[in-house]
Amino acid sequence: MGWKPEVWVAIYAACVATGALLLQLRSWVVSGPRLRVSVISDGLIIGGGPEFDEDDLVIVNVTNVGTAATMITNLMIEERFPFYYFWRRLPINIHVVLNPHMKGYPRNVPHLLEPAHQWTGIIRNRPDILLKNLRDGDHYAAIHTSNRKRPYRRRIAPVKPAPLKRARAS
């Protein structure tokens, strides 16, 4: 008792249609703006002259890898140390970085981030305002955009101490 050729054709058509549906579903999920955020904890800017050089910075890079543009509305610093604060969605302290641009450059917030473009924000360490160390592992850089209610968060990692140099034996 074998199957007729029409049954095999119907099975093949069902497999092809399911594959096409899965590809369409994937393209629907991937469409729109998608941001990749990276944080450099111990940043340093050199170039353009000594008046533009800066150190002791946190540098936030945002790249739009999606298919649509989005508006970066602001850059914030959030302090959250107990793990349960993520479930409550409640930071301990929030600080807004009003001027996250490099010296000598125009303001970069708000900024329309096109697909395949990058935005760079600078967080300067201000011990007079931030009472705790910015690089203790309890602080997060938060990027607020126009297409999401919740921000994109990345942890500001603690800075590793520089390795000790060994004296050469002569």
Backbone hydrogen bonds in HBPLUS format (Angstrom, degrees):
<---DONOR---> <-ACCEPTOR-->    atom                        ^
c    i                          cat <-CA-CA->   ^        H-A-AA   ^      H-
h    n   atom  resd res      DA  || num        DHA   H-A  angle D-A-AA Bond
n    s   type  num  typ     dist DA aas  dist angle  dist       angle   num
A0007-VAL N   A0004-LYS O   3.09 MM   3  5.57 135.8  2.30 111.0 121.3     1
A0009-VAL N   A0005-PRO O   3.02 MM   4  6.27 157.4  2.07 151.2 157.4     2
A0010-ALA N   A0006-GLU O   2.98 MM   4  6.17 150.2  2.07 139.6 147.7     3
A0011-ILE N   A0007-VAL O   2.92 MM   4  6.22 153.9  1.99 149.7 156.6     4
A0012-TYR N   A0008-TRP O   2.98 MM   4  6.16 163.7  2.01 148.3 152.7     5
A0013-ALA N   A0009-VAL O   2.91 MM   4  6.08 159.6  1.95 147.2 153.0     6
A0014-ALA N   A0010-ALA O   2.96 MM   4  6.12 149.7  2.05 142.5 150.5     7
A0015-CYS N   A0011-ILE O   3.05 MM   4  6.35 153.6  2.12 148.7 155.3     8
A0016-VAL N   A0012-TYR O   3.04 MM   4  6.30 162.7  2.07 153.6 157.8     9
A0017-ALA N   A0013-ALA O   2.94 MM   4  6.04 160.3  1.98 146.2 151.9    10
A0018-THR N   A0014-ALA O   2.98 MM   4  6.10 152.1  2.06 142.0 149.4    11
A0019-GLY N   A0015-CYS O   3.01 MM   4  6.24 158.4  2.06 148.1 153.6    12
A0020-ALA N   A0016-VAL O   2.95 MM   4  6.21 157.4  2.01 149.0 155.1    13
A0021-LEU N   A0017-ALA O   2.95 MM   4  6.13 151.7  2.03 143.3 151.0    14
A0022-LEU N   A0018-THR O   2.97 MM   4  6.23 155.6  2.03 148.3 154.5    15
A0023-LEU N   A0019-GLY O   3.01 MM   4  6.27 156.3  2.07 148.4 154.5    16
A0024-GLN N   A0020-ALA O   3.01 MM   4  6.20 155.8  2.06 144.7 151.3    17
A0025-LEU N   A0021-LEU O   2.89 MM   4  6.09 152.5  1.97 146.5 154.4    18
A0026-ARG N   A0022-LEU O   2.95 MM   4  6.16 154.9  2.01 145.8 152.1    19
A0027-SER N   A0023-LEU O   3.04 MM   4  6.29 160.2  2.08 147.4 152.2    20
A0028-TRP N   A0024-GLN O   2.99 MM   4  6.17 143.6  2.13 140.9 150.9    21
A0029-VAL N   A0025-LEU O   3.03 MM   4  6.29 152.1  2.10 146.3 153.1    22
A0030-VAL N   A0026-ARG O   2.99 MM   4  6.17 157.4  2.04 151.2 157.3    23
A0031-SER N   A0027-SER O   3.09 MM   4  5.95 133.2  2.31 133.9 143.7    24
A0067-THR N   A0032-GLY O   2.90 MM  35  5.05 147.9  2.00 127.5 128.8    25
A0065-VAL N   A0034-ARG O   2.78 MM  31  5.45 146.1  1.90 163.6 171.1    26
A0036-ARG N   A0063-THR O   2.83 MM  27  5.18 158.4  1.87 149.9 157.3    27
A0063-THR N   A0036-ARG O   2.92 MM  27  5.18 159.6  1.96 146.0 152.7    28
A0038-SER N   A0061-ASN O   2.90 MM  23  5.25 158.2  1.94 152.9 159.4    29
A0061-ASN N   A0038-SER O   2.88 MM  23  5.25 165.4  1.90 155.7 160.2    30
A0040-ILE N   A0059-ILE O   2.81 MM  19  5.04 165.2  1.83 153.7 158.8    31
A0059-ILE N   A0040-ILE O   3.03 MM  19  5.04 153.9  2.10 143.7 147.6    32
A0043-GLY N   A0057-LEU O   2.70 MM  14  4.66 160.6  1.73 150.7 145.5    33
A0057-LEU N   A0043-GLY O   3.33 MM  14  4.66 164.0  2.35 129.5 128.6    34
A0045-ILE N   A0054-GLU O   2.85 MM   9  5.17 169.1  1.86 151.8 155.6    35
A0054-GLU N   A0045-ILE O   3.05 MM   9  5.17 154.6  2.12 136.5 144.2    36
A0052-PHE N   A0049-GLY O   3.12 MM   3  5.67 155.6  2.18 114.6 121.5    37
A0058-VAL N   A0123-ILE O   2.90 MM  65  4.96 155.3  1.97 146.9 153.8    38
A0123-ILE N   A0058-VAL O   2.79 MM  65  4.96 157.0  1.84 154.1 159.8    39
A0060-VAL N   A0121-GLY O   2.82 MM  61  5.00 175.0  1.82 153.7 155.4    40
A0121-GLY N   A0060-VAL O   2.80 MM  61  5.00 165.0  1.82 151.2 156.6    41
A0062-VAL N   A0119-TRP O   2.84 MM  57  5.13 164.4  1.86 157.8 161.5    42
A0119-TRP N   A0062-VAL O   2.79 MM  57  5.13 156.0  1.85 151.7 159.8    43
A0064-ASN N   A0117-HIS O   3.12 MM  53  5.85 163.7  2.15 167.6 171.8    44
A0116-ALA N   A0064-ASN O   2.80 MM  52  5.39 153.7  1.86 155.4 158.4    45
A0070-THR N   A0113-LEU O   3.09 MM  43  5.37 155.2  2.15 136.7 143.1    46
A0113-LEU N   A0070-THR O   2.71 MM  43  5.37 160.6  1.75 176.3 175.9    47
A0146-SER N   A0071-MET O   2.91 MM  75  5.26 135.5  2.11 143.3 155.4    48
A0072-ILE N   A0111-HIS O   2.78 MM  39  5.17 167.4  1.79 158.4 156.5    49
A0111-HIS N   A0072-ILE O   3.05 MM  39  5.17 151.8  2.13 137.9 146.8    50
A0073-THR N   A0144-HIS O   2.83 MM  71  5.60 151.6  1.91 142.2 150.8    51
A0144-HIS N   A0074-ASN O   3.04 MM  70  5.44 174.5  2.04 160.7 162.2    52
A0097-VAL N   A0075-LEU O   2.90 MM  22  5.56 169.8  1.91 156.1 157.8    53
A0076-MET N   A0142-ALA O   2.87 MM  66  5.01 160.7  1.91 150.3 155.5    54
A0142-ALA N   A0076-MET O   2.85 MM  66  5.01 170.1  1.86 146.2 147.5    55
A0077-ILE N   A0095-HIS O   2.71 MM  18  5.03 160.1  1.75 153.4 160.2    56
A0095-HIS N   A0077-ILE O   2.83 MM  18  5.03 155.8  1.89 149.1 155.7    57
A0078-GLU N   A0140-TYR O   2.87 MM  62  5.07 164.5  1.89 148.1 153.4    58
A0140-TYR N   A0078-GLU O   2.73 MM  62  5.07 149.0  1.83 148.3 157.9    59
A0079-GLU N   A0093-ASN O   2.92 MM  14  5.12 158.9  1.97 150.0 151.3    60
A0092-ILE N   A0079-GLU O   2.76 MM  13  5.44 154.8  1.82 171.9 179.1    61
A0080-ARG N   A0138-ASP O   2.83 MM  58  5.45 164.0  1.86 170.9 171.1    62
A0085-TYR N   A0082-PRO O   3.13 MM   3  5.80 165.2  2.15 118.6 123.3    63
A0086-PHE N   A0083-PHE O   3.30 MM   3  6.04 158.3  2.35 116.5 121.0    64
A0088-ARG N   A0084-TYR O   3.24 MM   4  6.55 150.8  2.33 143.1 150.8    65
A0089-ARG N   A0085-TYR O   2.91 MM   4  5.86 118.1  2.30 129.5 144.8    66
A0090-LEU N   A0085-TYR O   3.22 MM   5  5.61 151.4  2.31 151.9 157.9    67
A0122-ILE N   A0100-PRO O   2.96 MM  22  4.61 147.8  2.07 104.9 114.6    68
A0105-TYR N   A0102-MET O   3.23 MM   3  5.70 151.9  2.31 138.1 135.5    69
A0129-ILE N   A0126-ARG O   3.11 MM   3  5.57 146.0  2.23 111.1 119.8    70
A0130-LEU N   A0126-ARG O   2.81 MM   4  5.84 162.6  1.84 177.2 174.2    71
A0156-ILE N   A0139-HIS O   2.99 MM  17  5.76 176.4  1.99 148.7 147.8    72
A0141-ALA N   A0154-ARG O   2.81 MM  13  5.38 160.5  1.85 166.6 163.3    73
A0154-ARG N   A0141-ALA O   2.99 MM  13  5.38 149.1  2.08 147.4 157.2    74
A0143-ILE N   A0152-TYR O   2.84 MM   9  5.10 161.4  1.87 147.5 152.9    75
A0152-TYR N   A0143-ILE O   2.97 MM   9  5.10 161.4  2.00 146.9 146.5    76
